Amino acid sequence: MVSLNKEWISTIPEFRRLLARDKGGPGDGSGKYKKQATREFTYIFHMYDFRSPFENYAEKEREDEALAISGLTKAKVNSDKDLWAAIEKYQERLANSSKTLQGLRSMKYAIDKMYDYLETIDFTERDEKGALVNNPKTIQAIIKDMPSVSKSLNELEELVKQEMEGEVGLRGDAEKGYDEDPEED
């Protein structure tokens, strides 16, 4: 489960709504501990944040993990307008926070499609003239390039992490110490 920074969450209306509606439930009769909101933000983090340990999972597997950890059900997520508003706001904030992150997500999507393609190739398929549709030499070239694609992906992930650490490293009531930026006097 994630830890809620209620001060920061309260600055965004879509997030604040999730906190405000949590009036209690099993294990949190009064809503004081915001266990339902914590489950919802846990789902959002694990499903949509690039820092989630499930970021590199295929979408279905990532969703399964996010639901399992949060304790939510797919039906609950799909039917909850407030939760979807918060999800959309979270995705918007992430998308607008970094062009590099947008590039990373696009690259991961393309790589997933490439793996799907490789898993479904039929080397016996022929066109109307009897020629092979999938040229083994082309597939060999794709496979040969995969290590450099993986390396590029890892480098881009590191760049995004470095870029985002500066933007999301301080939230809520956290303050930078006077000696954390020594060149600024």
N, C-alpha and C positions, 0 to 999 in steps of 0.2 A: 504494500500500500504506500501511497505517496503521503508526504506531510503537507498539510495545507498552510500556506502563508495567507491567512485570512485578510490581512491588511492589503496585500497586493491584489488578491482575488476580488476584494470589494471595490476596487477601482474600475472594474469592467462589468457593465450591467448584466451581460449574459452569464458571467461567472457568479456574480453576486446573487442572481436569482436562484442558482442551485444551492447556495449557502442558506439563503433566507427561507426557502421552502422546506428545509430539513428540520422538521419539528420533533424528530425522534422516531424510534423504531426499536426493533429487537436489539438488546444490548446497549441501548442509548435512549431510554425512555423519554428524556426531556429534550433531546436534540443538542444537548450541550457539547458533545464531542463530535458532532457533525459526521457521524459514521456513514450515512447515506451519501452525503456530498463527497466524502473521502472516496467511497467506492466509485462514484461517477468520475471524479477527477483522476482516479487510478486508471479507469478504463480509457479515458481520453489520452492520458500520458502514454500508456502502453500501446495504444492503437495508432496514435498519430505523431508522437514526438520522435525525432531522429536520435535522441539519446536513450530511447527504450532498448532494453536488451533484446527485444524482438524485432527491431527495425529491419533486420536483414531476412526475416522470415517472409514467406509468401503471404499475401494478404489474408487468405483464409486461416492459415495457421496463426498469424499474428492476432487475428480477431478471436480465435479460440482461446489463445493464451490470455488476452486482455479480459475476456469474459470470465475465464476461470479465476484469475487473480482478483478481479474486482468483485466477483460474486454476483454480477448482473447477468441477466438473460438477454439473448438477442431480441426477443419480443419486447422486453422492457426498453431496450435501447431504441429499437425501431419505432416505438409508439410514443416516445417522450419528446414533445416539441421543445421544451426548455433545454433538455440535454442536447438535442440536435442544434439548437441555437448556440449553445456553448461550444460544441464541436466545431461548428462553422466558424465561429469567432477565433477559436484556437488555431484552426488551419489557416485562416486569413492572417493572423498575427505571425505565424511561422513563415508563411509564403512571402509576406512583405518584409520580413526581417533580414532576408539574405537571398540574393540572386544565386549565390553559390549553392545554397540549400536547394533552391529550385532546380538547378542543374544536376545536383546529386540525385534528387528524386527522379528526374527524367532519365538519367543514366541508369539507375536501378530498374526502372520500368522497362527500358530498352533491353537490358541484360536479362531480365526475367522472361521477356518475349523471345529473346534469342535462345535461352535454355528450353523454353516450351517448343520452339521450332525444332531444335536438335532432338528433343525427345519424341517428336512425332514424324520424323522424316521416314519416308518410304522409298528405299533405294530401288525397289522394283517397279515403281510408278513410271509409266511411259506416256508420252503425248500422242496425239493422233497419227503422227508419222512414225511412231515406234521408238523414238529417241528417249533416253532417260530424262525425266523431269528434274531430278536432283543429282547434280554432278558430284561424284565423290571428291574430286579435286577441290571444288568450292567448299565443301564441308570440311575437308582437311585444313584448308586455309583458315576457316573460322575457328576450328579447334586449336590450331597453332597460335592464333592471336589471342586466345582466351587468357593466358597468363599476363600479357601486357594490359589487357582490359581490366583484369582484377587488380593489378598494381595501380593503374590509373584511378580506379574506384576507391581503393584504400587511401591514396594520396588526397583525393577530393574529400573523402570523409574526414581526414585529419584537418584539412583546411577549413571545413565547415565547423568542426569542433572548436578550433582555435578562434575562428571568427565569432561564433556564437557565445563562447565563454566570456568574451568582452561585453556582449550585450545582455546576457542573462545571468552573469555572475553576481550582480548586485540587484536584489529585489526587495520589495517591502521595506522593512526597517533596517536592512543591512546598510552599513556605511563603510566607505573606503577609509582606511587609516591614513594619517597624514604622511607616512613614509612609504606608502605603496606606489606612489608615482614620484620617485626621487628627482626626475628631471624637471618636474613642475614645482618651482619654488616661489 
